[in-house]
C-alpha cells in the first residue's frame, strides 16, 4: 500500500488535480461544475494544460490565467 501511495506518477497526478481544484475554489470561488461550466469542461481544460507542462504551474501560467480571466474580473473587479 505504501509503494502505491508514494508512487511518483500517482503523486504528480493527484497533486495536479488538487491544484486545479484549488484554483477554482481560491480564485473563482466556485466549484468547477458551477455556472458557467456545468460539465467540468473548464476543469478538464486546466488539468490537461497543467499535465502538458508536467505539473509546472508557473510555466503553464496557471495563476496568471485565473487572475486575469474574464470571470474573475467580472466577479471581483479590475
mmJSON file of the N, C-alpha and C atoms, coordinates in Angstrom:
{"data_MODEL":{"atom_site":{
"group_PDB":["ATOM","ATOM","ATOM","ATOM","ATOM","ATOM","ATOM","ATOM","ATOM","ATOM","ATOM","ATOM","ATOM","ATOM","ATOM","ATOM","ATOM","ATOM","ATOM","ATOM","ATOM","ATOM","ATOM","ATOM","ATOM","ATOM","ATOM","ATOM","ATOM","ATOM","ATOM","ATOM","ATOM","ATOM","ATOM","ATOM","ATOM","ATOM","ATOM","ATOM","ATOM","ATOM","ATOM","ATOM","ATOM","ATOM","ATOM","ATOM","ATOM","ATOM","ATOM","ATOM","ATOM","ATOM","ATOM","ATOM","ATOM","ATOM","ATOM","ATOM","ATOM","ATOM","ATOM","ATOM","ATOM","ATOM","ATOM","ATOM","ATOM","ATOM","ATOM","ATOM","ATOM","ATOM","ATOM","ATOM","ATOM","ATOM","ATOM","ATOM","ATOM","ATOM","ATOM","ATOM","ATOM","ATOM","ATOM","ATOM","ATOM","ATOM","ATOM","ATOM","ATOM","ATOM","ATOM","ATOM","ATOM","ATOM","ATOM","ATOM","ATOM","ATOM","ATOM","ATOM","ATOM","ATOM","ATOM","ATOM","ATOM","ATOM","ATOM","ATOM","ATOM","ATOM","ATOM","ATOM","ATOM","ATOM","ATOM","ATOM","ATOM","ATOM","ATOM","ATOM","ATOM","ATOM","ATOM","ATOM","ATOM","ATOM","ATOM","ATOM","ATOM","ATOM","ATOM","ATOM","ATOM","ATOM","ATOM","ATOM","ATOM","ATOM","ATOM","ATOM","ATOM","ATOM","ATOM","ATOM","ATOM","ATOM","ATOM","ATOM","ATOM","ATOM","ATOM","ATOM","ATOM","ATOM","ATOM","ATOM","ATOM","ATOM","ATOM","ATOM","ATOM","ATOM","ATOM","ATOM","ATOM","ATOM","ATOM","ATOM","ATOM","ATOM","ATOM","ATOM","ATOM","ATOM","ATOM","ATOM","ATOM","ATOM","ATOM","ATOM","ATOM","ATOM","ATOM","ATOM","ATOM","ATOM","ATOM","ATOM","ATOM","ATOM","ATOM","ATOM","ATOM","ATOM","ATOM","ATOM","ATOM","ATOM","ATOM","ATOM","ATOM","ATOM","ATOM","ATOM","ATOM","ATOM","ATOM","ATOM","ATOM","ATOM","ATOM","ATOM","ATOM","ATOM","ATOM","ATOM","ATOM","ATOM","ATOM","ATOM","ATOM","ATOM","ATOM","ATOM","ATOM","ATOM","ATOM","ATOM","ATOM","ATOM"],
"id":[1,2,3,4,5,6,7,8,9,10,11,12,13,14,15,16,17,18,19,20,21,22,23,24,25,26,27,28,29,30,31,32,33,34,35,36,37,38,39,40,41,42,43,44,45,46,47,48,49,50,51,52,53,54,55,56,57,58,59,60,61,62,63,64,65,66,67,68,69,70,71,72,73,74,75,76,77,78,79,80,81,82,83,84,85,86,87,88,89,90,91,92,93,94,95,96,97,98,99,100,101,102,103,104,105,106,107,108,109,110,111,112,113,114,115,116,117,118,119,120,121,122,123,124,125,126,127,128,129,130,131,132,133,134,135,136,137,138,139,140,141,142,143,144,145,146,147,148,149,150,151,152,153,154,155,156,157,158,159,160,161,162,163,164,165,166,167,168,169,170,171,172,173,174,175,176,177,178,179,180,181,182,183,184,185,186,187,188,189,190,191,192,193,194,195,196,197,198,199,200,201,202,203,204,205,206,207,208,209,210,211,212,213,214,215,216,217,218,219,220,221,222,223,224,225,226,227,228,229,230,231,232,233,234],
"type_symbol":["N","C","C","N","C","C","N","C","C","N","C","C","N","C","C","N","C","C","N","C","C","N","C","C","N","C","C","N","C","C","N","C","C","N","C","C","N","C","C","N","C","C","N","C","C","N","C","C","N","C","C","N","C","C","N","C","C","N","C","C","N","C","C","N","C","C","N","C","C","N","C","C","N","C","C","N","C","C","N","C","C","N","C","C","N","C","C","N","C","C","N","C","C","N","C","C","N","C","C","N","C","C","N","C","C","N","C","C","N","C","C","N","C","C","N","C","C","N","C","C","N","C","C","N","C","C","N","C","C","N","C","C","N","C","C","N","C","C","N","C","C","N","C","C","N","C","C","N","C","C","N","C","C","N","C","C","N","C","C","N","C","C","N","C","C","N","C","C","N","C","C","N","C","C","N","C","C","N","C","C","N","C","C","N","C","C","N","C","C","N","C","C","N","C","C","N","C","C","N","C","C","N","C","C","N","C","C","N","C","C","N","C","C","N","C","C","N","C","C","N","C","C","N","C","C","N","C","C","N","C","C","N","C","C"],
"label_atom_id":["N","CA","C","N","CA","C","N","CA","C","N","CA","C","N","CA","C","N","CA","C","N","CA","C","N","CA","C","N","CA","C","N","CA","C","N","CA","C","N","CA","C","N","CA","C","N","CA","C","N","CA","C","N","CA","C","N","CA","C","N","CA","C","N","CA","C","N","CA","C","N","CA","C","N","CA","C","N","CA","C","N","CA","C","N","CA","C","N","CA","C","N","CA","C","N","CA","C","N","CA","C","N","CA","C","N","CA","C","N","CA","C","N","CA","C","N","CA","C","N","CA","C","N","CA","C","N","CA","C","N","CA","C","N","CA","C","N","CA","C","N","CA","C","N","CA","C","N","CA","C","N","CA","C","N","CA","C","N","CA","C","N","CA","C","N","CA","C","N","CA","C","N","CA","C","N","CA","C","N","CA","C","N","CA","C","N","CA","C","N","CA","C","N","CA","C","N","CA","C","N","CA","C","N","CA","C","N","CA","C","N","CA","C","N","CA","C","N","CA","C","N","CA","C","N","CA","C","N","CA","C","N","CA","C","N","CA","C","N","CA","C","N","CA","C","N","CA","C","N","CA","C","N","CA","C","N","CA","C","N","CA","C","N","CA","C","N","CA","C","N","CA","C"],
"label_alt_id":[null,null,null,null,null,null,null,null,null,null,null,null,null,null,null,null,null,null,null,null,null,null,null,null,null,null,null,null,null,null,null,null,null,null,null,null,null,null,null,null,null,null,null,null,null,null,null,null,null,null,null,null,null,null,null,null,null,null,null,null,null,null,null,null,null,null,null,null,null,null,null,null,null,null,null,null,null,null,null,null,null,null,null,null,null,null,null,null,null,null,null,null,null,null,null,null,null,null,null,null,null,null,null,null,null,null,null,null,null,null,null,null,null,null,null,null,null,null,null,null,null,null,null,null,null,null,null,null,null,null,null,null,null,null,null,null,null,null,null,null,null,null,null,null,null,null,null,null,null,null,null,null,null,null,null,null,null,null,null,null,null,null,null,null,null,null,null,null,null,null,null,null,null,null,null,null,null,null,null,null,null,null,null,null,null,null,null,null,null,null,null,null,null,null,null,null,null,null,null,null,null,null,null,null,null,null,null,null,null,null,null,null,null,null,null,null,null,null,null,null,null,null,null,null,null,null,null,null,null,null,null,null,null,null],
"label_comp_id":["UNK","UNK","UNK","UNK","UNK","UNK","UNK","UNK","UNK","UNK","UNK","UNK","UNK","UNK","UNK","UNK","UNK","UNK","UNK","UNK","UNK","UNK","UNK","UNK","UNK","UNK","UNK","UNK","UNK","UNK","UNK","UNK","UNK","UNK","UNK","UNK","UNK","UNK","UNK","UNK","UNK","UNK","UNK","UNK","UNK","UNK","UNK","UNK","UNK","UNK","UNK","UNK","UNK","UNK","UNK","UNK","UNK","UNK","UNK","UNK","UNK","UNK","UNK","UNK","UNK","UNK","UNK","UNK","UNK","UNK","UNK","UNK","UNK","UNK","UNK","UNK","UNK","UNK","UNK","UNK","UNK","UNK","UNK","UNK","UNK","UNK","UNK","UNK","UNK","UNK","UNK","UNK","UNK","UNK","UNK","UNK","UNK","UNK","UNK","UNK","UNK","UNK","UNK","UNK","UNK","UNK","UNK","UNK","UNK","UNK","UNK","UNK","UNK","UNK","UNK","UNK","UNK","UNK","UNK","UNK","UNK","UNK","UNK","UNK","UNK","UNK","UNK","UNK","UNK","UNK","UNK","UNK","UNK","UNK","UNK","UNK","UNK","UNK","UNK","UNK","UNK","UNK","UNK","UNK","UNK","UNK","UNK","UNK","UNK","UNK","UNK","UNK","UNK","UNK","UNK","UNK","UNK","UNK","UNK","UNK","UNK","UNK","UNK","UNK","UNK","UNK","UNK","UNK","UNK","UNK","UNK","UNK","UNK","UNK","UNK","UNK","UNK","UNK","UNK","UNK","UNK","UNK","UNK","UNK","UNK","UNK","UNK","UNK","UNK","UNK","UNK","UNK","UNK","UNK","UNK","UNK","UNK","UNK","UNK","UNK","UNK","UNK","UNK","UNK","UNK","UNK","UNK","UNK","UNK","UNK","UNK","UNK","UNK","UNK","UNK","UNK","UNK","UNK","UNK","UNK","UNK","UNK","UNK","UNK","UNK","UNK","UNK","UNK","UNK","UNK","UNK","UNK","UNK","UNK"],
"label_asym_id":["A","A","A","A","A","A","A","A","A","A","A","A","A","A","A","A","A","A","A","A","A","A","A","A","A","A","A","A","A","A","A","A","A","A","A","A","A","A","A","A","A","A","A","A","A","A","A","A","A","A","A","A","A","A","A","A","A","A","A","A","A","A","A","A","A","A","A","A","A","A","A","A","A","A","A","A","A","A","A","A","A","A","A","A","A","A","A","A","A","A","A","A","A","A","A","A","A","A","A","A","A","A","A","A","A","A","A","A","A","A","A","A","A","A","A","A","A","A","A","A","A","A","A","A","A","A","A","A","A","A","A","A","A","A","A","A","A","A","A","A","A","A","A","A","A","A","A","A","A","A","A","A","A","A","A","A","A","A","A","A","A","A","A","A","A","A","A","A","A","A","A","A","A","A","A","A","A","A","A","A","A","A","A","A","A","A","A","A","A","A","A","A","A","A","A","A","A","A","A","A","A","A","A","A","A","A","A","A","A","A","A","A","A","A","A","A","A","A","A","A","A","A","A","A","A","A","A","A","A","A","A","A","A","A"],
"label_entity_id":["1","1","1","1","1","1","1","1","1","1","1","1","1","1","1","1","1","1","1","1","1","1","1","1","1","1","1","1","1","1","1","1","1","1","1","1","1","1","1","1","1","1","1","1","1","1","1","1","1","1","1","1","1","1","1","1","1","1","1","1","1","1","1","1","1","1","1","1","1","1","1","1","1","1","1","1","1","1","1","1","1","1","1","1","1","1","1","1","1","1","1","1","1","1","1","1","1","1","1","1","1","1","1","1","1","1","1","1","1","1","1","1","1","1","1","1","1","1","1","1","1","1","1","1","1","1","1","1","1","1","1","1","1","1","1","1","1","1","1","1","1","1","1","1","1","1","1","1","1","1","1","1","1","1","1","1","1","1","1","1","1","1","1","1","1","1","1","1","1","1","1","1","1","1","1","1","1","1","1","1","1","1","1","1","1","1","1","1","1","1","1","1","1","1","1","1","1","1","1","1","1","1","1","1","1","1","1","1","1","1","1","1","1","1","1","1","1","1","1","1","1","1","1","1","1","1","1","1","1","1","1","1","1","1"],
"label_seq_id":[1,1,1,2,2,2,3,3,3,4,4,4,5,5,5,6,6,6,7,7,7,8,8,8,9,9,9,10,10,10,11,11,11,12,12,12,13,13,13,14,14,14,15,15,15,16,16,16,17,17,17,18,18,18,19,19,19,20,20,20,21,21,21,22,22,22,23,23,23,24,24,24,25,25,25,26,26,26,27,27,27,28,28,28,29,29,29,30,30,30,31,31,31,32,32,32,33,33,33,34,34,34,35,35,35,36,36,36,37,37,37,38,38,38,39,39,39,40,40,40,41,41,41,42,42,42,43,43,43,44,44,44,45,45,45,46,46,46,47,47,47,48,48,48,49,49,49,50,50,50,51,51,51,52,52,52,53,53,53,54,54,54,55,55,55,56,56,56,57,57,57,58,58,58,59,59,59,60,60,60,61,61,61,62,62,62,63,63,63,64,64,64,65,65,65,66,66,66,67,67,67,68,68,68,69,69,69,70,70,70,71,71,71,72,72,72,73,73,73,74,74,74,75,75,75,76,76,76,77,77,77,78,78,78],
"pdbx_PDB_ins_code":[null,null,null,null,null,null,null,null,null,null,null,null,null,null,null,null,null,null,null,null,null,null,null,null,null,null,null,null,null,null,null,null,null,null,null,null,null,null,null,null,null,null,null,null,null,null,null,null,null,null,null,null,null,null,null,null,null,null,null,null,null,null,null,null,null,null,null,null,null,null,null,null,null,null,null,null,null,null,null,null,null,null,null,null,null,null,null,null,null,null,null,null,null,null,null,null,null,null,null,null,null,null,null,null,null,null,null,null,null,null,null,null,null,null,null,null,null,null,null,null,null,null,null,null,null,null,null,null,null,null,null,null,null,null,null,null,null,null,null,null,null,null,null,null,null,null,null,null,null,null,null,null,null,null,null,null,null,null,null,null,null,null,null,null,null,null,null,null,null,null,null,null,null,null,null,null,null,null,null,null,null,null,null,null,null,null,null,null,null,null,null,null,null,null,null,null,null,null,null,null,null,null,null,null,null,null,null,null,null,null,null,null,null,null,null,null,null,null,null,null,null,null,null,null,null,null,null,null,null,null,null,null,null,null],
"Cartn_x":[0.832,0.0,0.885,1.936,2.816,3.49,3.92,4.56,3.59,2.343,1.34,1.154,1.009,0.768,1.952,3.156,4.351,4.812,4.042,4.379,4.425,5.526,5.726,4.65,4.245,3.213,1.886,1.529,0.292,0.337,1.442,1.574,1.425,2.096,2.018,0.597,-0.03,-1.396,-2.374,-2.282,-3.195,-2.897,-1.614,-1.257,-1.856,-1.722,-2.251,-3.76,-4.455,-5.909,-6.282,-5.583,-5.857,-5.497,-4.418,-4.004,-5.052,-5.552,-6.575,-7.849,-8.217,-9.391,-9.203,-7.994,-7.691,-7.82,-7.43,-7.555,-9.026,-9.883,-11.307,-11.848,-11.523,-12.018,-11.422,-10.124,-9.431,-9.646,-9.486,-9.562,-10.958,-11.692,-13.03,-14.114,-13.747,-14.664,-15.932,-15.707,-16.837,-16.343,-17.307,-16.996,-16.75,-15.935,-15.656,-16.87,-17.927,-19.112,-20.263,-19.995,-20.999,-20.998,-22.009,-22.099,-20.831,-20.294,-20.816,-20.506,-19.7,-19.398,-20.278,-21.011,-21.854,-21.431,-20.285,-19.858,-18.348,-17.708,-16.282,-15.395,-15.925,-15.135,-13.929,-14.151,-13.059,-12.028,-12.497,-11.593,-10.735,-11.357,-10.618,-9.597,-9.978,-9.056,-7.804,-8.009,-6.862,-6.034,-6.673,-5.931,-5.075,-5.624,-4.86,-3.68,-3.919,-2.831,-1.726,-2.089,-1.086,-0.328,-1.013,-0.346,0.605,0.265,1.142,2.462,2.421,3.619,4.245,3.88,4.418,4.251,3.121,2.824,3.47,4.184,4.834,3.828,3.158,2.096,2.63,3.907,4.494,4.644,5.24,5.389,4.042,3.073,1.733,0.941,1.48,0.857,-0.546,-0.69,-1.987,-2.545,-1.77,-2.258,-2.565,-1.662,-1.852,-3.147,-3.391,-4.585,-5.862,-5.852,-7.047,-7.309,-6.268,-6.45,-6.895,-6.385,-6.737,-7.94,-8.582,-9.739,-10.914,-11.724,-12.918,-13.828,-13.989,-14.867,-14.374,-13.101,-12.542,-12.688,-12.408,-12.51,-13.955,-14.908,-16.306,-16.8,-16.32,-16.808,-16.142,-14.855,-14.103,-13.468,-13.795,-13.295,-12.036,-11.515,-10.381,-9.185],
"Cartn_y":[-1.174,0.0,1.249,1.229,2.39,2.652,1.592,1.761,2.422,2.073,2.681,4.153,4.44,5.814,6.732,6.194,7.002,6.96,6.352,6.291,7.702,8.06,9.422,9.843,8.963,9.295,9.572,8.748,8.959,10.285,10.571,11.818,13.016,12.993,14.101,14.288,13.2,13.304,13.822,13.341,13.802,15.239,15.613,17.0,17.925,17.555,18.389,18.55,17.465,17.534,18.449,18.311,19.146,20.604,20.837,22.211,22.921,22.273,22.891,23.136,22.194,22.378,23.561,23.696,24.824,26.152,26.163,27.375,27.797,26.835,27.15,27.657,26.98,27.4,28.737,28.895,30.084,31.325,31.225,32.41,32.697,31.67,31.892,31.72,31.13,30.898,30.176,29.092,28.264,26.847,25.936,24.566,24.524,23.596,23.524,23.207,22.669,22.364,23.347,24.455,25.515,26.392,27.228,28.148,28.964,29.241,28.969,27.563,26.792,25.416,24.462,23.618,22.653,21.22,21.07,19.724,19.509,20.293,20.185,20.483,21.144,21.452,22.318,23.359,24.25,23.534,22.738,21.963,21.028,20.319,19.4,20.142,21.314,22.116,22.464,22.982,23.411,22.235,21.132,19.942,19.432,19.425,18.999,19.928,21.221,22.188,21.978,21.805,21.586,20.291,19.262,17.991,18.13,18.954,19.18,19.826,20.607,21.258,20.462,19.183,18.282,18.821,19.47,19.967,21.29,21.888,23.174,24.29,24.709,25.707,27.082,27.345,28.632,28.722,27.7,27.695,27.599,26.949,26.852,28.141,29.059,30.351,30.185,29.227,28.919,30.073,30.555,31.6,32.866,33.244,34.436,34.336,33.185,32.993,33.084,32.514,32.577,34.008,34.701,36.065,37.008,36.824,37.727,37.254,36.172,35.658,36.633,36.602,37.447,37.158,35.896,35.526,36.124,36.039,36.588,38.107,38.75,40.217,40.683,39.977,40.38,40.193,39.175,38.876,39.716,40.04,40.659,41.986,42.538,43.853,43.82,45.002,45.12,44.504],
"Cartn_z":[0.0,0.0,0.0,0.774,0.839,-0.51,-1.209,-2.518,-3.503,-3.415,-4.289,-3.941,-2.658,-2.215,-2.506,-2.514,-2.755,-4.211,-5.079,-6.495,-7.069,-7.723,-8.219,-9.214,-10.088,-11.064,-10.373,-9.407,-8.657,-7.911,-7.258,-6.503,-7.432,-8.581,-9.527,-10.04,-10.45,-10.983,-9.944,-8.729,-7.681,-7.282,-7.277,-6.978,-8.033,-9.301,-10.376,-10.266,-9.98,-9.83,-8.658,-7.556,-6.381,-6.643,-7.371,-7.667,-8.508,-9.538,-10.392,-9.588,-8.751,-7.909,-6.966,-6.412,-5.532,-6.281,-7.555,-8.364,-8.469,-8.715,-8.815,-7.48,-6.4,-5.086,-4.663,-4.883,-4.397,-5.227,-6.54,-7.386,-7.909,-8.268,-8.816,-7.763,-6.643,-5.521,-5.95,-6.683,-7.109,-7.38,-7.445,-7.833,-9.341,-9.807,-11.239,-12.107,-11.518,-12.321,-12.084,-11.386,-11.231,-12.478,-12.594,-13.733,-13.851,-14.995,-16.318,-16.836,-16.144,-16.568,-15.776,-16.462,-15.756,-16.041,-16.688,-17.072,-16.891,-16.06,-15.772,-16.98,-17.999,-19.187,-18.835,-18.051,-17.658,-16.803,-15.871,-15.017,-15.859,-16.777,-17.643,-18.509,-18.997,-19.801,-19.004,-17.785,-16.972,-16.494,-16.198,-15.79,-16.946,-18.141,-19.318,-19.549,-19.418,-19.615,-18.587,-17.334,-16.288,-16.529,-16.949,-17.257,-18.434,-19.412,-20.564,-20.142,-19.072,-18.558,-17.402,-17.317,-16.293,-14.873,-14.631,-13.293,-12.951,-13.89,-13.623,-13.87,-12.804,-12.941,-13.298,-13.032,-13.395,-14.907,-15.516,-16.972,-17.676,-17.054,-17.639,-17.444,-16.657,-16.353,-15.782,-14.89,-14.308,-13.476,-12.527,-11.62,-12.408,-13.292,-14.12,-14.925,-15.505,-16.324,-15.489,-14.293,-13.456,-12.998,-12.579,-12.077,-13.184,-14.387,-15.481,-16.292,-15.869,-16.61,-16.532,-17.555,-17.612,-16.435,-16.108,-14.999,-13.694,-13.431,-12.188,-12.171,-13.271,-13.364,-13.159,-13.733,-13.594,-12.173,-11.51,-10.154,-9.09,-9.285,-8.185,-8.55,-9.698,-10.07,-10.905,-11.227,-12.149,-11.568],
"occupancy":[1.0,1.0,1.0,1.0,1.0,1.0,1.0,1.0,1.0,1.0,1.0,1.0,1.0,1.0,1.0,1.0,1.0,1.0,1.0,1.0,1.0,1.0,1.0,1.0,1.0,1.0,1.0,1.0,1.0,1.0,1.0,1.0,1.0,1.0,1.0,1.0,1.0,1.0,1.0,1.0,1.0,1.0,1.0,1.0,1.0,1.0,1.0,1.0,1.0,1.0,1.0,1.0,1.0,1.0,1.0,1.0,1.0,1.0,1.0,1.0,1.0,1.0,1.0,1.0,1.0,1.0,1.0,1.0,1.0,1.0,1.0,1.0,1.0,1.0,1.0,1.0,1.0,1.0,1.0,1.0,1.0,1.0,1.0,1.0,1.0,1.0,1.0,1.0,1.0,1.0,1.0,1.0,1.0,1.0,1.0,1.0,1.0,1.0,1.0,1.0,1.0,1.0,1.0,1.0,1.0,1.0,1.0,1.0,1.0,1.0,1.0,1.0,1.0,1.0,1.0,1.0,1.0,1.0,1.0,1.0,1.0,1.0,1.0,1.0,1.0,1.0,1.0,1.0,1.0,1.0,1.0,1.0,1.0,1.0,1.0,1.0,1.0,1.0,1.0,1.0,1.0,1.0,1.0,1.0,1.0,1.0,1.0,1.0,1.0,1.0,1.0,1.0,1.0,1.0,1.0,1.0,1.0,1.0,1.0,1.0,1.0,1.0,1.0,1.0,1.0,1.0,1.0,1.0,1.0,1.0,1.0,1.0,1.0,1.0,1.0,1.0,1.0,1.0,1.0,1.0,1.0,1.0,1.0,1.0,1.0,1.0,1.0,1.0,1.0,1.0,1.0,1.0,1.0,1.0,1.0,1.0,1.0,1.0,1.0,1.0,1.0,1.0,1.0,1.0,1.0,1.0,1.0,1.0,1.0,1.0,1.0,1.0,1.0,1.0,1.0,1.0,1.0,1.0,1.0,1.0,1.0,1.0,1.0,1.0,1.0,1.0,1.0,1.0,1.0,1.0,1.0,1.0,1.0,1.0],
"B_iso_or_equiv":[0.0,0.0,0.0,0.0,0.0,0.0,0.0,0.0,0.0,0.0,0.0,0.0,0.0,0.0,0.0,0.0,0.0,0.0,0.0,0.0,0.0,0.0,0.0,0.0,0.0,0.0,0.0,0.0,0.0,0.0,0.0,0.0,0.0,0.0,0.0,0.0,0.0,0.0,0.0,0.0,0.0,0.0,0.0,0.0,0.0,0.0,0.0,0.0,0.0,0.0,0.0,0.0,0.0,0.0,0.0,0.0,0.0,0.0,0.0,0.0,0.0,0.0,0.0,0.0,0.0,0.0,0.0,0.0,0.0,0.0,0.0,0.0,0.0,0.0,0.0,0.0,0.0,0.0,0.0,0.0,0.0,0.0,0.0,0.0,0.0,0.0,0.0,0.0,0.0,0.0,0.0,0.0,0.0,0.0,0.0,0.0,0.0,0.0,0.0,0.0,0.0,0.0,0.0,0.0,0.0,0.0,0.0,0.0,0.0,0.0,0.0,0.0,0.0,0.0,0.0,0.0,0.0,0.0,0.0,0.0,0.0,0.0,0.0,0.0,0.0,0.0,0.0,0.0,0.0,0.0,0.0,0.0,0.0,0.0,0.0,0.0,0.0,0.0,0.0,0.0,0.0,0.0,0.0,0.0,0.0,0.0,0.0,0.0,0.0,0.0,0.0,0.0,0.0,0.0,0.0,0.0,0.0,0.0,0.0,0.0,0.0,0.0,0.0,0.0,0.0,0.0,0.0,0.0,0.0,0.0,0.0,0.0,0.0,0.0,0.0,0.0,0.0,0.0,0.0,0.0,0.0,0.0,0.0,0.0,0.0,0.0,0.0,0.0,0.0,0.0,0.0,0.0,0.0,0.0,0.0,0.0,0.0,0.0,0.0,0.0,0.0,0.0,0.0,0.0,0.0,0.0,0.0,0.0,0.0,0.0,0.0,0.0,0.0,0.0,0.0,0.0,0.0,0.0,0.0,0.0,0.0,0.0,0.0,0.0,0.0,0.0,0.0,0.0,0.0,0.0,0.0,0.0,0.0,0.0],
"pdbx_formal_charge":[null,null,null,null,null,null,null,null,null,null,null,null,null,null,null,null,null,null,null,null,null,null,null,null,null,null,null,null,null,null,null,null,null,null,null,null,null,null,null,null,null,null,null,null,null,null,null,null,null,null,null,null,null,null,null,null,null,null,null,null,null,null,null,null,null,null,null,null,null,null,null,null,null,null,null,null,null,null,null,null,null,null,null,null,null,null,null,null,null,null,null,null,null,null,null,null,null,null,null,null,null,null,null,null,null,null,null,null,null,null,null,null,null,null,null,null,null,null,null,null,null,null,null,null,null,null,null,null,null,null,null,null,null,null,null,null,null,null,null,null,null,null,null,null,null,null,null,null,null,null,null,null,null,null,null,null,null,null,null,null,null,null,null,null,null,null,null,null,null,null,null,null,null,null,null,null,null,null,null,null,null,null,null,null,null,null,null,null,null,null,null,null,null,null,null,null,null,null,null,null,null,null,null,null,null,null,null,null,null,null,null,null,null,null,null,null,null,null,null,null,null,null,null,null,null,null,null,null,null,null,null,null,null,null],
"auth_seq_id":[1,1,1,2,2,2,3,3,3,4,4,4,5,5,5,6,6,6,7,7,7,8,8,8,9,9,9,10,10,10,11,11,11,12,12,12,13,13,13,14,14,14,15,15,15,16,16,16,17,17,17,18,18,18,19,19,19,20,20,20,21,21,21,22,22,22,23,23,23,24,24,24,25,25,25,26,26,26,27,27,27,28,28,28,29,29,29,30,30,30,31,31,31,32,32,32,33,33,33,34,34,34,35,35,35,36,36,36,37,37,37,38,38,38,39,39,39,40,40,40,41,41,41,42,42,42,43,43,43,44,44,44,45,45,45,46,46,46,47,47,47,48,48,48,49,49,49,50,50,50,51,51,51,52,52,52,53,53,53,54,54,54,55,55,55,56,56,56,57,57,57,58,58,58,59,59,59,60,60,60,61,61,61,62,62,62,63,63,63,64,64,64,65,65,65,66,66,66,67,67,67,68,68,68,69,69,69,70,70,70,71,71,71,72,72,72,73,73,73,74,74,74,75,75,75,76,76,76,77,77,77,78,78,78],
"auth_comp_id":["UNK","UNK","UNK","UNK","UNK","UNK","UNK","UNK","UNK","UNK","UNK","UNK","UNK","UNK","UNK","UNK","UNK","UNK","UNK","UNK","UNK","UNK","UNK","UNK","UNK","UNK","UNK","UNK","UNK","UNK","UNK","UNK","UNK","UNK","UNK","UNK","UNK","UNK","UNK","UNK","UNK","UNK","UNK","UNK","UNK","UNK","UNK","UNK","UNK","UNK","UNK","UNK","UNK","UNK","UNK","UNK","UNK","UNK","UNK","UNK","UNK","UNK","UNK","UNK","UNK","UNK","UNK","UNK","UNK","UNK","UNK","UNK","UNK","UNK","UNK","UNK","UNK","UNK","UNK","UNK","UNK","UNK","UNK","UNK","UNK","UNK","UNK","UNK","UNK","UNK","UNK","UNK","UNK","UNK","UNK","UNK","UNK","UNK","UNK","UNK","UNK","UNK","UNK","UNK","UNK","UNK","UNK","UNK","UNK","UNK","UNK","UNK","UNK","UNK","UNK","UNK","UNK","UNK","UNK","UNK","UNK","UNK","UNK","UNK","UNK","UNK","UNK","UNK","UNK","UNK","UNK","UNK","UNK","UNK","UNK","UNK","UNK","UNK","UNK","UNK","UNK","UNK","UNK","UNK","UNK","UNK","UNK","UNK","UNK","UNK","UNK","UNK","UNK","UNK","UNK","UNK","UNK","UNK","UNK","UNK","UNK","UNK","UNK","UNK","UNK","UNK","UNK","UNK","UNK","UNK","UNK","UNK","UNK","UNK","UNK","UNK","UNK","UNK","UNK","UNK","UNK","UNK","UNK","UNK","UNK","UNK","UNK","UNK","UNK","UNK","UNK","UNK","UNK","UNK","UNK","UNK","UNK","UNK","UNK","UNK","UNK","UNK","UNK","UNK","UNK","UNK","UNK","UNK","UNK","UNK","UNK","UNK","UNK","UNK","UNK","UNK","UNK","UNK","UNK","UNK","UNK","UNK","UNK","UNK","UNK","UNK","UNK","UNK","UNK","UNK","UNK","UNK","UNK","UNK"],
"auth_asym_id":["A","A","A","A","A","A","A","A","A","A","A","A","A","A","A","A","A","A","A","A","A","A","A","A","A","A","A","A","A","A","A","A","A","A","A","A","A","A","A","A","A","A","A","A","A","A","A","A","A","A","A","A","A","A","A","A","A","A","A","A","A","A","A","A","A","A","A","A","A","A","A","A","A","A","A","A","A","A","A","A","A","A","A","A","A","A","A","A","A","A","A","A","A","A","A","A","A","A","A","A","A","A","A","A","A","A","A","A","A","A","A","A","A","A","A","A","A","A","A","A","A","A","A","A","A","A","A","A","A","A","A","A","A","A","A","A","A","A","A","A","A","A","A","A","A","A","A","A","A","A","A","A","A","A","A","A","A","A","A","A","A","A","A","A","A","A","A","A","A","A","A","A","A","A","A","A","A","A","A","A","A","A","A","A","A","A","A","A","A","A","A","A","A","A","A","A","A","A","A","A","A","A","A","A","A","A","A","A","A","A","A","A","A","A","A","A","A","A","A","A","A","A","A","A","A","A","A","A","A","A","A","A","A","A"],
"auth_atom_id":["N","CA","C","N","CA","C","N","CA","C","N","CA","C","N","CA","C","N","CA","C","N","CA","C","N","CA","C","N","CA","C","N","CA","C","N","CA","C","N","CA","C","N","CA","C","N","CA","C","N","CA","C","N","CA","C","N","CA","C","N","CA","C","N","CA","C","N","CA","C","N","CA","C","N","CA","C","N","CA","C","N","CA","C","N","CA","C","N","CA","C","N","CA","C","N","CA","C","N","CA","C","N","CA","C","N","CA","C","N","CA","C","N","CA","C","N","CA","C","N","CA","C","N","CA","C","N","CA","C","N","CA","C","N","CA","C","N","CA","C","N","CA","C","N","CA","C","N","CA","C","N","CA","C","N","CA","C","N","CA","C","N","CA","C","N","CA","C","N","CA","C","N","CA","C","N","CA","C","N","CA","C","N","CA","C","N","CA","C","N","CA","C","N","CA","C","N","CA","C","N","CA","C","N","CA","C","N","CA","C","N","CA","C","N","CA","C","N","CA","C","N","CA","C","N","CA","C","N","CA","C","N","CA","C","N","CA","C","N","CA","C","N","CA","C","N","CA","C","N","CA","C","N","CA","C","N","CA","C","N","CA","C","N","CA","C","N","CA","C","N","CA","C"],
"pdbx_PDB_model_num":[1,1,1,1,1,1,1,1,1,1,1,1,1,1,1,1,1,1,1,1,1,1,1,1,1,1,1,1,1,1,1,1,1,1,1,1,1,1,1,1,1,1,1,1,1,1,1,1,1,1,1,1,1,1,1,1,1,1,1,1,1,1,1,1,1,1,1,1,1,1,1,1,1,1,1,1,1,1,1,1,1,1,1,1,1,1,1,1,1,1,1,1,1,1,1,1,1,1,1,1,1,1,1,1,1,1,1,1,1,1,1,1,1,1,1,1,1,1,1,1,1,1,1,1,1,1,1,1,1,1,1,1,1,1,1,1,1,1,1,1,1,1,1,1,1,1,1,1,1,1,1,1,1,1,1,1,1,1,1,1,1,1,1,1,1,1,1,1,1,1,1,1,1,1,1,1,1,1,1,1,1,1,1,1,1,1,1,1,1,1,1,1,1,1,1,1,1,1,1,1,1,1,1,1,1,1,1,1,1,1,1,1,1,1,1,1,1,1,1,1,1,1,1,1,1,1,1,1,1,1,1,1,1,1]
}}}
